[in-house]
Amino acid sequence: MKSVQFFVLIVLSLALGSGVYPGLSLAQTDAYSLEVAVAERSDSEQQDAYKAALRRVLLNNSGDKTILNRDLVRQALNEPETYVQSFSYRRPPPGTVIASDTPTTEQVRQTGQATQLMLVSFERQLVSLLIAGSEPDGASEEEVTSAVDAFVVSDSALVWLLIRDDDRDIFISDNAAANVQNRAREIAGAAGISLVYPTGDQEDFSYLPGEALVAQNFDPLNLQSMSERYAQKTMLIGYMTRIGARGWQGQWTQVSGDQQRQSQFETSSLDEGLQQGLGILSSVGQVDETFRYGGSAVSGTEALLWVGSVNSTQDYASLMNFLQEVPSVSTVYPKEINSTSIVFSVVPRSALSGIESALFDAQWLRRTAPPVSTSRSSLLRNVDLALDVVR
């Protein structure tokens, strides 16, 4: 079976109600802090972690994929400790799933084993000065300070989202929303936009509590504080709620300075709701073809595939062989098994198009609609593609 392993098997669930994982470690904490997976606490590993974190922070805050090629930036990456404000370590509990976008040191990449996470926080002004000073025309410290006050982050947005699935509330900062985070980055990347997520701590909720997200009514001072905290000029604040068999209702507000733009709509699936909500940001950046859905830069987000009329071990074996032979599928395994049906996890999500194409040569499989499930914990509520074994 094809698979990807790092520390523990990286699997991300779009089935928001499943709650099958004991925890998930999130790599992003704010615009100038990042967690790096490390193998040990040695000086060399620490320096490597500094470099990995600084590289990602520069990319996230500059909005420029070529920034690492600049001479000043290369020099800074050789002395990353100059820009470090603080660092700390933590050891996640056994079974914790590490976010797939977590930076790693060279030792972790070589061995595939990480023992802990190192949180590195950088001096905001020094990083901003480096970004501006490495431009061809350069920048004075006074100009950089002004740029910092005006939020130098370009082509990026802070996303604060509440998903209400029946009687369960899930915020974008929650562990259960890890797959939604990855899918949202995938969607926004099609417009060349990078996303930053809040940490979801008490300070965040003091600025934007759940009731404000539901009402889509925000205190201007709180919006300004939230924007300053994450160094993001543009914010997208959403509320998605399930409306029974009709699907999902979305309410989204884009905030940029004193300007606000709101949108409300209904969709048949959570994924469609994310696409429409994040589409509000499309005027912020230009489309980058490398980030189109299914492109080479697509994330490792999983898809859920339901197959019915599975009545024997031979049916199961045939299904596994069929899915594993699809070139675009890197990982596939059964995630929920019922009496005559199976929900498979398929990674990456973009492999769905390859599976659909392979159906033309698989006369024993056909497209169908999954049965309606009344259980909030069932993955049936969030399947992306449904097939049936033909007798």
MARFI-353363 format. One record per residue (C-alpha): residue in one letter; z, y, x. Coordinates in steps of 0.05 Angstrom, whole numbers, plus 32768, in hexadecimal, padded with zeros to 4 digits. Layout:
AZYX;...
# end
This chain:
M800080008000;K7FEE8045801A;S802C80708023;V804980AD8045;Q808F80AA8062;F80BC80E0807F;F810780D88084;V810380B8803F;L80C580AB8016;I80AA80EE7FFC;V809D80E77FB2;L809B81227F82;S80A2811B7F37;L807E81457F03;A80A5811F7ECE;L80D981557EC8;G8106812D7E9B;S810880EF7EC6;G814181037EF5;V813380C67F21;Y814580E37F65;P818B80F37F7D;G817781337F9E;L813F815A7FC0;S814481887FFC;L811D81C97FF4;A810181E88033;Q80F88231801B;T8136825C8010;D811C82A38014;A80E182C98033;Y810082C8807A;S81288287807A;L81108240807D;E812B81FA8087;V810D81CD80BC;A8116818180C0;V813381708105;A8144812F8129;E81818148814F;R81A881868163;S8190818C81AA;D817A81CF81C9;S813181B881CE;E813181A18185;Q815081E48171;Q811A820B8195;D80E481E08174;A810381ED8130;Y81048238813E;K80BA8236814E;A80A8820C8111;A80CF823980E2;L80B4827A8100;R806D826080FB;R8075825280B1;V809A829480A3;L806282BC80C5;L802D8298809C;N805382A2805B;N806282EC8065;S802183028084;G7FF182E28052;D7FC382D8808E;K7FB1829180A3;T7F9882AB80E7;I7FD882CE80FB;L7FEC8296812A;N7FAF82A48155;R7FC782EB8167;D7FDF82F681AE;L80228316819A;V803082DE816A;R802182A8819E;Q805282CB81CC;A808782CF8195;L808082858186;N8091827781CF;E80D2829F81C7;P80E38293817D;E812F829B8188;T812382E68190;Y811682EA8145;V814D82BC812C;Q818682DC8105;S81AE829C80F8;F81A8825180F0;S81D0821880D3;Y81CB81CD80C8;R81D5819F808D;R81CE81558082;P81B28143803D;P81D381088019;P81B280C48020;G817680BD7FF2;T816681077FF2;V811B81147FEC;I81028146801F;A80D081798004;S808A8168801C;D807E81AF8037;T80BD81AF8063;P80AB81C280AC;T80BD818D80E0;T80C8818D812B;E809A8168815B;Q80CD81318164;V80D181258119;R808681238114;Q808180F0814B;T80B980C28133;G80B580CE80E8;Q810180D380E7;A812C811080D8;T8178811080D7;Q8187815580BB;L816C819880A6;M817381D880CE;L8171821A80A7;V8154825280D1;S8159829B80BA;F813082D180DD;E813A831C80E5;R810F833980AE;Q80FE837980D3;L80EC83578114;V80BE832680F1;S809D835E80CA;L80948385810A;L80738349812A;I8044834080F0;A802F838A80F0;G80308393813B;S800183588147;E7FCB8378811D;P7F8F83938145;D7FA383DC8138;G7FED83CE8144;A802683F28121;S8060841D8134;E80A884098123;E80AB844280F0;E806C842880CE;V808783E280CE;T80C983F880AE;S80A2841B8077;A807883DD806D;V80B883B38067;D80D383E28032;A809183DB800C;F8091838F8014;V805F837B8048;V805283378028;S800A83338012;D7FE783037FE3;S802982E27FD0;A805882E27F95;L809F82CE7F82;V809F829D7F48;W80DD82967F1C;L80D182637EE5;L80FB82417EAF;I80E082017E8F;R810381EC7E4E;D80F381A37E40;D811481977DFC;D815E81A37E0A;R815981A27E56;D815081E27E7F;I812E81DB7EC3;F812782177EF2;I80F1821A7F28;S812982197F5B;D814681D77F41;N813C81947F65;A811A81787F26;A80E381AD7F2C;A80CB81987F71;N8089817D7F58;V807E81BC7F2E;Q808981E67F6D;N805481BE7F92;R802281C07F59;A802D820B7F50;R801E82177F99;E7FDF81ED7F91;I7FC882177F56;A7FD8825A7F75;G7FB682467FB5;A7F7482457F90;A7F7982917F8D;G7F9182977FD5;I7FD882A67FBE;S801782897FDE;L805682807FB4;V809F828B7FC5;Y80D6826C7F9A;P811D82867F8F;T8158825E7FA9;G8178825D7F64;D81BC82737F7B;Q81ED82A07F56;E81CD82DF7F70;D818982CB7F54;F81A782BC7F10;S81CC82FE7F0F;Y818983217F15;L816082F47EE7;P818C82C87EBB;G816E82927E8E;E817482BC7E4F;A814A82F37E6F;L811482C07E80;V811382A67E39;A810F82EC7E1C;Q80E083057E53;N810983447E54;F8121835C7E98;D814C83937EB4;P812083BE7EE3;L815983C37F17;N816283787F17;L8117836E7F21;Q8119839E7F5C;S815583797F7B;M813383367F73;S80F383527F92;E8118836F7FCD;R8141832F7FD8;Y810283057FE3;A80D6833C8000;Q80A383327FCA;K807F836B7FA8;T8061833E7F73;M808B83117F46;L807682E17F10;I80AD82CF7EDE;G809E82977EAE;Y80BC826F7E75;M809C822E7E5E;T80B882087E22;R80A281C77E01;I808D81D07DB8;G808B81877DA2;A804981657D98;R802481A87D9F;G803381AA7DEA;W805081E57E0E;Q805982307E03;G8058825F7E3E;Q807182A67E47;W806482C87E89;T8070830D7EA6;Q805083277EE6;V8078835E7F08;S805C838A7F3F;G808583C87F4D;D808E83EE7F0B;Q805483CA7EEA;Q805B838D7EBE;R802883617E9C;Q803B832B7E69;S801682EE7E4E;Q802782BB7E18;F8000827B7E06;E800482327DF1;T7FE981F77E18;S7FE681AC7E0E;S8008819C7E51;L803981BA7E83;D800381B97EB8;E7FD481E37E8E;G800D82127E81;L8019821A7ECB;Q7FCF82287ED6;Q7FCC825E7EA1;G800D827E7EB6;L7FFC82807F00;G7FB682997EED;I7FD682DC7EE0;L7FDB82E47F2C;S7F9082D97F35;S7F8383247F3D;V7FB383267F79;G7F8982FE7FAA;Q7F4482E37FB6;V7F32829A7FAA;D7F3882707FE9;E7F0A82347FE2;T7F3482088010;F7F6D820A7FDD;R7F4481F57FA1;Y7F6281BB7F79;G7F4E817C7F9C;G7F3A81A07FDC;S7F50818F8022;A7F8E81BC801E;V7FA8819E7FDD;S7FF2818D7FDC;G801181487FD7;T802581517F8F;E802381107F67;A7FFF81007F27;L801780D07EF1;L7FE7809A7ED9;W7FF780707E9B;V7FD5802C7E91;G7FDE80047E51;S7FD07FBB7E3E;V7FEB7FA17E80;N7FFE7F5A7E6B;S80017F327EAC;T800F7F367EF6;Q7FC47F2E7F00;D7FB97F6E7ED8;Y7FEB7F927F05;A7FCC7F777F45;S7F867F8C7F2D;L7F9F7FD27F1D;M7FC07FDA7F62;N7F817FC27F85;F7F567FF27F5C;L7F82802E7F6A;Q7F8C801F7FB4;E7F41801A7FBE;V7F3580617FA5;P7F2A80887FE6;S7F4F80C67FD1;V7F8F80A07FBE;S7FC280A17FF6;T7FFF80847FD1;V8005805E7F90;Y803F80377F72;P805C80257F2D;K808F80587F16;E809F80427ECF;I80927FFC7EB3;N80967FEA7E6A;S80857FA97E46;T80397FB17E48;S802E7FF37E6D;I803B80147EB1;V803F805C7EC8;F802580627F0F;S803480997F41;V7FF480AF7F65;V7FF580DD7FA1;P7FD4810D7FAB;R7FC881297F66;S7F81813A7F78;A7F7180EF7F7B;L7F6C80EE7F2F;S7F2481047F32;G7F1580CA7F61;I7F3680997F32;E7F0E80B47EF7;S7ECE80AC7F1F;A7EE080647F32;L7EE780537EE8;F7E9B80517EE2;D7E9A80117F0B;A7ED97FF37EEC;Q7EC27FD77EAA;W7F067FB97E9D;L7F287FFD7E99;R7F1C80367E67;R7F38807B7E59;T7F69807F7E20;A7FA380A97E05;P7FEB80967E16;P801A80867DDC;V804A80BC7DC5;S808F80B67DE3;T80CE80D17DC3;S80F980C47E01;R810681027E2C;S810E80D57E69;S80CB80B17E62;L809380C37E92;L806280BB7E58;R807081037E45;N804F811C7E84;V801780EB7E95;D7FD7810A7EB1;L7FA680D17EA4;A7FAB80957E74;L7F8380547E7B;D7F8280127E55;V7F727FCD7E6F;V7F367FB27E48;R7F3A7F697E31;
# end
